[in-house]
Amino acid sequence: MEHHNLYALFRAAFGQSLQKTAITTDDGHSVTFGDIDALSGRMANWLESLGLRPGDRVMVQVEKSVPALLFYLACLRSGMVYVPLNTAYQSAELAYFMENAQPAVFVGDPARLAALSPLAAGLGVPHLVTLAADGSGSLMDAVQAHPGEHRVCEVSGDDLAAILYTSGTTGRSKGAQLTHHNLASNARTLQTLWGWQPHDVLIHALPIFHVHGLFVAAHCALLGASTMLWMGRFKPRQVLDWLPRATVFMGVPTLYVRLLQEPALTPGACGAMRLFISGSAPLLAETFREWQQRTGHTILERYGMSETLMLTSNPYRAEDGPRLGGTVGRPLPGVQVRCVDENGQACPAGGIGNIEVRGPNVFPGYWRMPEANAREFSADGWFRTGDVGHFNDAGYLTIVGRSKDLIITGGYNVYPAEVEGYINELEGVAESAVIGCPHPDFGEGVVAVVVPQPGASLDPAQLSAAIKERIAGFKVPKHLFVVNDLPRNVMGKVQKNLLRDTYAQVFKG
């Protein structure tokens, strides 16, 4: 039987490099690949000592740490299903996740133990342990009694490796099931596509409860037997200190914006770097251009989802084409992406449609939600992403928004990303968000929420006048608000549902 366990794939990759430094933290602590193998083995043995069996769920809500990453690997190697949770989730949300996933183990922060204990007990979670950001906690105490040698559990490629709960901006969060094969196929593809080598050094500045930090960044490094420079929380100056030692950086757009505020960001500081990757939220054209000017590097933007892992990427190699700002590149090898109209017919180049995907990376469905699965997959097996976009003649995909964010005003379709693009080009504008709000005559009215650049003073009337010169009248915002910042989730995505709630009454005055 072929070994399909994802951890076995990682172990084969770094098995000849056990003495090599795998991770160096921002406080100077280092672990080798041998340490990773031994400590994750102890953790896996501890899980099995509890009587857990492959397929049991292990739910984790802890701050980022090296032991937290190794515990994920322990779940893989013992055949458990890893369920990471955003650290911002509170008791009501945790109760829903526990009830839905029915975990055998919950790992939480020691500081939240008083709230977690009655919650876990009331919902019948058999085992509650703690893990702090500094590596202390009852989990680490418990695993010390177990040996580091561990036989990796044999699984099929279709067995679940993880469940990721979506952010739940509409209705209850859904648990996206990801298999060992989903994760392994995507990791192999990205390792090849992005030219990953053992001598690469990754600056890991992302959370690890999300696809980007865990299933893209960490997987690429583990599969490449590459060293990670590991920071618990993003610190721009720490990144700058590490750049001369690193070759790859992955970030959400917000991280790039903050790095651009550092005077020490220069071409010389980035001299050792070969690749900067951005994802999880749209990268503003201004950020894309300014990064080129300040560093001499062109950011590679890509596109993925919790349900599908990575789907598209701008080219890494120059011979494969340019990296085009405002696009997320072409479909990955082996991945199919199409834009279709409301009748399910393929859109021509430039035609805006609903994005659907299929491939070895695409999840088999949501955990215990057959109705959602029937709704979100087409009859011929394509997953409906909920995103809207179009391809250019060269096959590059541009995302114009979420289908739920589409504004229909007076019978006309308005795509927020298009209007935002025009607003963001205006002098003094840092960024914007365009939403639809209930309107008594038009059904929905276009509303823009704009953030000024530092030191800039924006006049809503002047902005509106400038926009009217650029786009069709039905796309022009009927109300424009200037604010200090936009609400975002931890991955940097603007939370338009919160904006719609805030401005819901704007046309009812």
N, C-alpha and C positions, 0 to 999 in steps of 0.2 A: 504493500500500500504506500502510495506517495504521501510524504509528510506535508500536509496542507496548513499546519499551524503557522501563523504569521511569525511567532517568535522563533520558530525553527529557521525561517528565512533570514531573520536578523542574525541569529547565532551563526549560521553558515557564513554570513558576510563578515562578521568581526571575529570569528573564531580563531583566526591566525594572528590576531592583534590584541590578545588579552592583556598585554602589558602596556598597551598604548593608552594615553589619556583620552577618555571619552567625553568627560564634562569637567569644565572649570567654572566655578561659581563666582559671583561678583564679590564674595568675601574671601576669595583665594583658595577655597577648598577644591580638591580635585578627586575624581574617581576614574578608575580604569574600566575598560570593557570587561575585564575579569571581575572587578567589583560589581558591575552591573549584573553579570551572570550569577554571581554567588548570592547577592542580596535579594534579587528577584526570585532566586531559587528558594531561599528561606521563606520568603513571603508566600510563594506558591505552596510550599509544604505546610505552612500554617493554615492556609485556606482549606487544603485537603484534610487537615487534622480536625477541622470543625465538622466534617461529614458532608461538606458541600460536594456537589457532583457537576460535571460539565453541563453547561446550559443554565446553571443558577446565576442570578443577577447579583452583581456587587455594585452598590451605589456609592459615589464618592463626591463629597463637597468640601474641598480643602483648598488652602492657598497653594500657589505654585511652589514646588520644591523638587529637588532631585529624588527623594524617597517617593514622592507622589508619582513621578514618571515611572519609577521602578515597580511600583505597585500595579500600575497599568500593565506592565510587561508580565508581572506575576499572574495577573488574571488571564492574559493571553495564553501563557504556557500551561496553565492548569485547566484551560477550556472554559473558564467562567466568562460571563457576559459583562463587560465593563460599562458602567452607566455614569458618566461624568456630569456634574451639575454646575451651572454658573454659580459663583460664590455670592452673587447678589440675591439669589432666591431666598424668600422668607418662609415662615412656617406654613401658611396656607398653600403656597406652591409646593413646598416639600411634602406636605400631606398628600397632595394629588399624585406626585411622582411615586411616592412610596406605595400608595394604594394601587397605582397603575402597573408598576413594574414588579411589585412584590419582591424586593431584594432580600437575599439571605443575610447579607452583611451591609451595614451602612458605616462609612468612614467619614467623620466630621471633624470640624475644628474644635480643639479643647475649649476654646472660649465660648462655644455655643452649646456645650454639653448639657447645661441645665435646661435649655429649651428642647434639645434633641431627644433627651431620655424619655420624657412622657410621650412624645410624638411617636418615637419608634416602638415603644412598648404598646401604645394604644393601637397601632396598626400591625402589630404582630411581627415586627422585624426581629429575627432571632439574635443577631449579633450587632452590637454598636461599639465601635472603637474610634479612637481619635488620632489625628496626625496634624501637627502644627507646622508652620512654615519653616521653623528651625530644625525640623526632623524629630522633635520630641513627641511623646504621646503614647497611648496604650498600645497602638498597633506595633510600634517599633520595639516596645518592651516585650510584646508577645512573640514576635518572630525570632528573637535572639536564641530561643531554645531549640530552634530547628536547623537542620543541616543545610548547607548551600547547594549540595548536589540534588538535582531534581530531574526526573525523566519527563520531558515535554509531552504533554497529552496529545494523542493523535486525534485529529478532528477531520471532518470533511471540509472542502472549500466552502460549502453552503452553510456550515454551522455559524451561528452568530458569534461575533467577536465583541460587538459594542452596540449600544442603543444610545443615540443622541437625541435629546428632546429639543424640538424646534423652539424658537423664541416666543411663539404663541401670540403674535400681534393680532390675529383674528381667531377668536375662540380658544379652546384648550390647546396646550402644547401637544404635539404628536411625537411619539418616539420612533425615530428613523432607525430601522434595523440595518446594521452593516455586518457583512460576513467576512470571514478570513480571506476569501477570494476577492471580494470587493476591495479590501484594503491592500492586499498584496499586489493585485494587478495595477492599481493606481500608483503605488510606491515604485514599482519596477519601471513603469512608463515615465514618471517624473524624473527618476534617477538618470535614465537614458537621455530624455529630452533636454534636461537642463545641464547635461555634461558633468554629472557629479563624480568626484574623484576622492580617493582616500586622504589626499593631502588637503582637501577642503576644510575650512574652519567656518562654522556657522555661528553667527550671533543670534542667540535664541531670546527674543524679547517679547514673545507672545504668551497669552494664557494657554493652559493645556487642558481646558475643558471644552475645547472647540476644535473643529476640523483643521483650521489653519496651523495652530501651534502644535497639535498632537499628531494629526494624520498627514500633514504635509511636511512641516519643518522637522520634527523629531524623526519621523519615518525615513526621510531622505538621508539624514545624518547617520542613523543606525544602519541603514542599508548600504551606505557608502563607507562604513567604518570610519567616519569623520568625526572630528572633535567639535563639541558645542561649547561656546562661551555663554554661560547661563545666567540670566538676571531674573530675580523674582518679580520685580516690577520695572517697567521701562524707565530708564534714566538716560536722557540724551547725552550727557557728558560721559557717561560710562560707555555708551556706544562709540563715541568719538575716540575715547582712550583705546578701545578694542579694535577699531578699524585697521590699524597697521598689522594686526595679528590675524585678521579674518579675511575670508574670500567671498562669503555669501551673507546677505542680510534679507530677512523676510519681515514685512511689516504691513499694517493697515495704513491707509492714507494719512490718518491723524499722526502717526509716528513720523512720517516723512515731513509733514508740516512743522512739527516740533523740532526736528533736526535742522530744518532750513532756518530756524530762528537762532541757531548757534553760529557765531562768527568763525569758529574754528573749522567749520565744514568747508573744505577746499578740495581741489583735485589732488593735491599732495596727500591729504589725509586719507583719500580713497584709493591711493596708488596700488595697494595690494588686492583690492576688491575686484572680483570678476562679474558679480551678479547682484543686483538689487531687485527684489520681487515684491509686488504689491497685490493685495487682494482683500476680500471680505466686505469691501464697500467701494463705490466708484472713486477713482482717482481724478481729481480736478485737472483740467488741461493746464491750468496755470502752475500747479504743483509739478506736473510732468515736465513742462518747459523749464521752470526755475531749477529743477534738479539737474537737468542737462547742463544748464549754464553754470551752476555752482560747482558741480562735481566732475563734469565730463562723462558721466554715465547716463545711460538711458534706462529708466525703470521698465522692467518686464511686468506687464499686468496680465492677470489670468482670472479665470472665472470658475467657481465651484459652489457647491451647496452641501449642507449636512447630509442630504439624501443621496448625493451622487459623487461626493468627493470632487476632485478636479475634473473639469470638462473641456476647457479650452486654454490655450496659452499663446501669447505673442512669441515669436521665434527667439530662441537663444542664440543660434548661430547666424552670423550675418548672411551667409550664403542661402539661408532659408527665407530671407526677406527682412524688411524693416520691422521695428517695433512701433506700432502706430498708436499714438496717444488717443484716448477716447474709445479705443476698442479693447476687447479682451482676447484678440487673436483668433487662431483657427482651432477646430476640434482636435483633441489629442489623438494620437494613433489608436485605432481600435474603438474610438468613441464616435457615435453618430449624433449630430445635432441638426435640427431642422426648425425653420420658422413656418408656421401654418396659419391660415386665416380661420375665421369662425366656422367654416365648413370642413376644416381639416385638410385643405389643399395647400401644397407648398407655395410659399411666396417667392416671387422672382427677386433677384439681387436688388437691394434697396427697398424692398417691400417689407413693411413692418408687420410682424406676426407674433403669435404665441410660440415660445421656445419649448420644444420637446426633445427629449434625449433618450438614448439607450446605449448600453455597452456593459462590459464586465464590471465597471465601477458603480453602476446604478443599483441602489438598494432593492431588496425584494418586496418591501412594503413597510407600512407602519405597524408598530407593535399593538396587537389586539384592536385594530381599527379596520375591519373588513369594508365598512361603508366608504371610508376615506380612500382605501386602496382601489375600490371599484371606480371611484370618482376621479382619482389622480392618474390612473393609467389608461391609455387608449386601448381599443380592442386589439390593436396589433402590437401592443407591448411597449409603447413609448411612454415615458414619464412626463407628465405635464408640470413643468417647473414653476409656473405662475409668473415667470418673467416674460417680458416683451422685448423684441429686438429685431435687428435686420442684419443681413450679410452684405458686404460690398462685393465688387466683381472679383477681388482677389481671395475671397473666402474668409475674410476677417469678420468676426461678430461684434456688433455694438449693442449694448443693453440700453434700452430707453426707459425702463422702469418695470414695476410690478404690475401685473394685470389688475390687481385690486386698487392700484394707485391711479389707473386710467381715469381721466376726468371726461365726462360726457356733458357738454354744456350746449344747450339749445340744439341738440342732435349732432353736434360736432365732437369728434374725438380730439382730446388734447393730451399729449404725452409729457408728463412733468419734466423728464430729463431734457427734452428739447428746449423748453422754456427756460429751465435753469441754466442751460448752456449759454443762452443769450444774455441772461441777467448777469451771470458770473463774468462776462467779458466787459461789463460796464466799469468805468473808473470808480475806484473806491470800494468795490464789492469784493468781499473775501469769499463768500459762498451764499447759497440760497437753497430754499426748499419750496417747491410749488405743490399745492394741495387743492382738492376740490371740496367745497363746503355747500351744504344745502341752500338752494336758491329758489325763491317762490316762482320765478318766471322761467328760468333756464334749466331747472332741475339741479344743476350744480354750477357754482360760480368759481372761477379761477382765483386763488389767493396765493400770494407770494410772501414768504418770510425770509428776510435778507439780513445777513451779518456783514457789518462794515469791516474794512481793513483797519488795523491799528492806527489810530489818529485821524481816520477819515470821518467826515460828517455827511450823512446821506439824507437827502430830501426825497420823501416818497413820491411827491408830485413830479419832480424832475426825473426820477427813475422811471416812472410810468410813461412820461413823455418820450424818453429815450427808447423804451421798449416798443412803443407804438410805431416807431420808425423802422423797426427791424422785423416784426412778425405780424401775421394776420390778426385782425381785430379780435376774433373770437378766442385767440390764445392769450391775449393781453390780460394780466391780472386785474380784476375789478377792485381788489384791495391789496395794498402792499404794506407790510409791517417791517420795521427795522428793530432787530433784537441783538443782544450781546452774543448769544450763542444758540445753537440748535440742540435739541435733546437727542442724545445718542445712546445706543447700547454699548456694551463693553468692547465690541469689535469695531466700533466706529460708525455703524450704520445709523443714519438719521431715523428717528422713530416718528414716522409721519402719522401714525395712529394717535400719538399724543398731541401733535399739532392740530389734527382734525378735531380732536376733543376740545382743545383750547379755543379754536376759532369757529366752532360749530354754529354759533349764534350771529355771526358777523353780518349776514344778510337779512336778519330778522328784526333789526332795530326799527 
